[in-house]
Amino acid sequence: MISDFKEITKMRLALSVVFSSLAGYLLGVDIVDLKTLVLLALGGYFMVGASNAFNQIIEKDLDALMERTKNRPIPSGRMTVTTAFVIASVFTLLGIIILYSINKQTAMFGAISIFLYTCVYTPLKTKTPLAVFVGAIPGAIPFMLGWVAATDDFGIEPGTLFALQFFWQFPHFWAIGWFLFEDYKKGGFYMLPTGRQDRGTAVQTIMYTIWTLLVSIIPVFGFTGTLSLSIVAACVVFVLGLGMLYYAIQLFKKMTELAAKQLMLASVSYITLVQIVYVVDKFIR
């Protein structure tokens, strides 16, 4: 039961999202409030868990067709749709209530995130590659959400954090879509921008990686309000971006599933390390 609960809420993914939210909070806050930090972590986990549970309810028949997902709780028969729906509904309510206790804007963005992921992104995945664009919006909210939780304000600072994680979503998910292309095809999912494992997809992956790299160093130029980076931190972030770009270029050169998997792993490392650098740089300056 514990294993199925972790699977239906995608615990590992949810925890990575919570990490992004906490990083955003630490960047926005002047004095860390432990209570708010805990509430943000809980509320964020509930919202992401709810989104994932609703997603698996909607895609239960398609999940049964793919090797990667056929053993999930619902298609395998270990969990009923009713049970999953109760979990998703309770998580939604708890998430909104907890985030609302922080401030109204945090709750609003949390609700927008779950709506877009469940009601727009999920249905579009079998219709058009533009689903990745739509999915990048709720995927980019957590980093920004932490800042809003800390300041109760949405301006250039959380907008920059949003842009960074928004552009990062594309090379990350296209890499996943590449090495899982055949499995996704069984479920009728359109994840790659051209619909194929071709040069066009590889070129767009490089382009969005470059955009991610450029956005990540913008705070060093002083255009982003109170969100700033030291020159040393910006250099570290830039080098991390070059590392991710290297793997995007390798995908273009090799056009293999292994190269795509390496890019995916590099992208996960990149976004985690960048967030750590941002936070550490703030507190040591």
C-alpha positions as CSV (number, residue, x, y, z in Angstrom):
1,M,0.0,0.0,0.0
2,I,2.8,2.4,0.8
3,S,4.5,1.6,-2.5
4,D,1.3,2.2,-4.4
5,F,0.7,5.5,-2.6
6,K,4.2,6.6,-3.5
7,E,3.6,5.6,-7.1
8,I,0.2,7.2,-7.5
9,T,1.6,10.5,-6.2
10,K,5.0,10.1,-7.9
11,M,6.8,10.8,-4.7
12,R,10.3,11.3,-6.2
13,L,9.0,13.8,-8.7
14,A,6.9,15.5,-6.0
15,L,9.9,15.9,-3.7
16,S,12.0,17.4,-6.5
17,V,9.2,19.9,-7.1
18,V,9.1,20.7,-3.3
19,F,12.9,21.2,-3.5
20,S,12.4,23.9,-6.2
21,S,9.7,25.6,-4.2
22,L,11.9,25.7,-1.1
23,A,14.8,27.1,-3.1
24,G,12.5,29.9,-4.4
25,Y,11.3,30.6,-0.9
26,L,14.9,30.9,0.4
27,L,15.7,33.3,-2.5
28,G,12.8,35.5,-1.7
29,V,12.7,35.6,2.1
30,D,14.6,38.0,4.3
31,I,14.2,36.0,7.5
32,V,13.5,32.3,7.2
33,D,10.2,31.3,8.9
34,L,10.3,27.5,9.7
35,K,6.5,27.3,9.9
36,T,6.1,28.8,6.4
37,L,8.8,26.5,5.1
38,V,7.0,23.4,6.4
39,L,3.7,24.6,5.1
40,L,5.1,25.3,1.6
41,A,6.7,21.8,1.5
42,L,3.5,20.1,2.6
43,G,1.2,22.2,0.4
44,G,3.5,21.8,-2.6
45,Y,3.7,18.0,-2.1
46,F,-0.1,17.7,-1.9
47,M,-0.6,19.8,-5.1
48,V,1.9,17.8,-7.1
49,G,0.7,14.5,-5.7
50,A,-2.9,15.4,-6.6
51,S,-1.9,16.4,-10.2
52,N,-0.1,13.0,-10.6
53,A,-3.0,11.0,-9.3
54,F,-5.5,12.8,-11.5
55,N,-3.1,12.2,-14.5
56,Q,-2.9,8.5,-13.8
57,I,-6.7,8.2,-13.5
58,I,-7.2,10.0,-16.9
59,E,-4.4,7.9,-18.6
60,K,-5.1,4.6,-17.0
61,D,-6.0,2.8,-20.3
62,L,-3.0,4.3,-22.1
63,D,-0.7,3.5,-19.2
64,A,-1.7,-0.2,-19.6
65,L,-0.3,-0.2,-23.1
66,M,3.2,1.0,-22.2
67,E,6.0,-1.0,-20.6
68,R,7.1,2.0,-18.4
69,T,3.6,2.5,-16.9
70,K,1.7,-0.8,-17.2
71,N,2.6,-1.7,-13.6
72,R,1.3,1.5,-12.1
73,P,-1.3,1.0,-9.3
74,I,-4.4,1.6,-11.5
75,P,-3.6,-0.3,-14.7
76,S,-2.2,-3.2,-12.8
77,G,-5.4,-3.4,-10.8
78,R,-3.8,-2.9,-7.4
79,M,-5.7,0.4,-6.9
80,T,-9.2,1.3,-8.0
81,V,-10.1,4.5,-9.8
82,T,-12.3,5.5,-6.8
83,T,-9.4,5.2,-4.4
84,A,-7.1,7.2,-6.6
85,F,-9.8,9.9,-7.1
86,V,-10.3,10.2,-3.3
87,I,-6.5,10.6,-2.8
88,A,-6.3,13.2,-5.6
89,S,-9.3,15.1,-4.3
90,V,-8.2,15.1,-0.7
91,F,-4.7,16.2,-1.7
92,T,-6.1,19.0,-3.8
93,L,-8.2,20.4,-0.9
94,L,-5.4,20.0,1.6
95,G,-2.9,21.6,-0.8
96,I,-5.0,24.6,-1.5
97,I,-5.9,25.1,2.1
98,I,-2.3,24.9,3.3
99,L,-1.0,27.2,0.6
100,Y,-3.8,29.7,1.3
101,S,-2.7,29.8,4.9
102,I,0.6,31.2,3.6
103,N,-1.0,33.8,1.3
104,K,-3.7,34.0,-1.4
105,Q,-1.3,34.3,-4.3
106,T,0.5,31.1,-3.4
107,A,-2.8,29.2,-3.3
108,M,-3.9,30.8,-6.6
109,F,-0.7,29.7,-8.5
110,G,-0.9,26.3,-6.9
111,A,-4.5,25.9,-8.1
112,I,-3.6,27.1,-11.6
113,S,-0.8,24.6,-11.7
114,I,-3.0,21.6,-10.9
115,F,-5.7,22.8,-13.3
116,L,-3.3,23.2,-16.3
117,Y,-1.5,19.9,-15.6
118,T,-4.7,17.9,-15.2
119,C,-7.2,19.6,-17.5
120,V,-5.1,20.9,-20.3
121,Y,-1.6,19.3,-20.5
122,T,-2.8,15.7,-19.9
123,P,-5.5,15.6,-22.6
124,L,-3.2,17.4,-25.1
125,K,-0.5,14.8,-24.8
126,T,-2.3,12.5,-27.3
127,K,-3.2,15.4,-29.6
128,T,-0.2,17.6,-30.3
129,P,3.5,18.1,-29.4
130,L,2.4,21.6,-28.1
131,A,1.4,19.7,-24.9
132,V,5.0,20.0,-23.8
133,F,4.6,23.8,-24.1
134,V,1.5,23.8,-21.9
135,G,3.0,21.3,-19.5
136,A,6.1,23.6,-19.1
137,I,3.9,26.2,-17.5
138,P,2.8,24.2,-14.4
139,G,6.3,22.6,-14.4
140,A,7.9,26.0,-14.1
141,I,5.6,27.3,-11.3
142,P,7.2,25.7,-8.3
143,F,10.5,27.7,-8.4
144,M,8.4,30.9,-8.7
145,L,5.9,29.7,-6.1
146,G,8.5,29.7,-3.4
147,W,9.3,33.4,-4.0
148,V,5.6,34.3,-3.9
149,A,5.2,32.4,-0.7
150,A,8.0,34.4,0.8
151,T,7.0,37.8,-0.4
152,D,3.3,37.6,-1.3
153,D,4.2,39.4,-4.5
154,F,4.6,38.5,-8.2
155,G,7.1,40.7,-10.1
156,I,10.3,40.5,-12.1
157,E,12.1,38.2,-9.6
158,P,9.6,35.3,-9.6
159,G,9.1,35.9,-13.3
160,T,12.7,35.3,-13.9
161,L,12.7,32.1,-11.8
162,F,9.6,31.0,-13.8
163,A,11.4,31.7,-17.1
164,L,14.5,29.7,-16.1
165,Q,12.5,26.6,-15.2
166,F,10.1,27.1,-18.1
167,F,12.8,27.0,-20.8
168,W,14.6,24.1,-19.0
169,Q,11.5,22.0,-19.4
170,F,11.9,21.6,-23.2
171,P,15.3,19.9,-23.5
172,H,14.5,17.9,-20.4
173,F,11.2,16.5,-21.6
174,W,12.3,16.2,-25.2
175,A,15.2,14.1,-24.0
176,I,12.8,11.8,-22.2
177,G,10.5,11.8,-25.2
178,W,13.4,10.7,-27.4
179,F,14.7,7.7,-25.4
180,L,11.1,6.6,-24.6
181,F,9.9,7.3,-28.1
182,E,8.8,3.7,-29.0
183,D,7.0,3.3,-25.6
184,Y,5.3,6.6,-25.8
185,K,4.1,5.7,-29.4
186,K,2.2,2.7,-27.9
187,G,0.2,5.1,-25.8
188,G,-0.3,7.6,-28.6
189,F,1.7,10.3,-26.9
190,Y,3.2,13.1,-29.0
191,M,6.2,14.5,-27.0
192,L,8.8,15.5,-29.6
193,P,8.4,18.8,-31.4
194,T,8.6,17.3,-34.9
195,G,6.9,14.0,-33.8
196,R,10.1,12.2,-34.8
197,Q,13.6,11.4,-33.5
198,D,15.2,13.7,-36.1
199,R,17.6,16.6,-36.6
200,G,14.7,19.1,-36.2
201,T,14.0,17.9,-32.7
202,A,17.7,17.8,-31.9
203,V,18.2,21.4,-33.2
204,Q,15.2,22.7,-31.1
205,T,16.6,20.9,-28.1
206,I,19.9,22.8,-28.5
207,M,18.1,26.1,-29.0
208,Y,16.0,25.8,-25.8
209,T,19.1,24.7,-23.9
210,I,20.8,27.9,-25.0
211,W,17.8,30.0,-23.9
212,T,17.9,28.2,-20.5
213,L,21.6,29.1,-20.2
214,L,21.0,32.7,-21.1
215,V,18.1,33.2,-18.7
216,S,20.0,31.6,-15.9
217,I,22.7,34.3,-15.8
218,I,20.4,37.4,-16.3
219,P,20.3,38.2,-12.6
220,V,24.0,39.0,-12.7
221,F,23.3,42.1,-14.8
222,G,21.0,43.8,-12.2
223,F,17.9,43.7,-14.3
224,T,15.9,41.5,-12.0
225,G,15.1,43.6,-8.9
226,T,16.2,42.0,-5.7
227,L,17.1,38.7,-7.4
228,S,20.8,38.9,-8.1
229,L,23.9,36.8,-8.7
230,S,27.5,37.5,-8.0
231,I,29.9,37.3,-10.9
232,V,31.4,34.1,-9.4
233,A,28.0,32.5,-9.1
234,A,27.1,33.5,-12.6
235,C,30.2,32.0,-14.0
236,V,29.4,28.7,-12.1
237,V,25.9,28.7,-13.5
238,F,27.2,29.5,-17.0
239,V,29.6,26.5,-16.8
240,L,26.8,24.3,-15.6
241,G,24.8,25.4,-18.6
242,L,27.6,24.7,-21.0
243,G,27.7,21.2,-19.5
244,M,24.0,20.7,-20.4
245,L,24.6,22.2,-23.8
246,Y,27.4,19.7,-24.4
247,Y,24.9,16.8,-24.0
248,A,22.3,18.6,-26.2
249,I,24.9,18.8,-28.9
250,Q,25.9,15.2,-28.4
251,L,22.3,14.3,-29.1
252,F,22.4,16.2,-32.3
253,K,25.6,14.4,-33.3
254,K,24.7,10.9,-32.3
255,M,20.9,10.8,-32.5
256,T,20.8,7.9,-30.1
257,E,18.6,6.9,-27.1
258,L,21.8,6.8,-25.0
259,A,22.6,10.4,-25.9
260,A,19.1,11.4,-25.0
261,K,19.2,9.6,-21.7
262,Q,22.5,11.3,-20.9
263,L,21.0,14.7,-21.7
264,M,18.0,14.0,-19.4
265,L,20.4,13.1,-16.5
266,A,22.5,16.2,-17.2
267,S,19.3,18.4,-17.2
268,V,18.2,17.1,-13.8
269,S,21.7,17.7,-12.4
270,Y,21.7,21.2,-14.0
271,I,18.5,22.5,-12.6
272,T,19.2,21.1,-9.1
273,L,22.7,22.6,-9.0
274,V,21.7,25.9,-10.4
275,Q,19.0,26.3,-7.7
276,I,21.6,25.4,-5.0
277,V,24.1,27.9,-6.5
278,Y,21.4,30.6,-6.5
279,V,20.6,30.0,-2.8
280,V,24.2,29.6,-1.6
281,D,25.2,32.7,-3.4
282,K,22.5,34.8,-1.7
283,F,23.4,33.7,1.8
284,I,27.2,34.0,1.5
285,R,27.2,37.5,-0.1
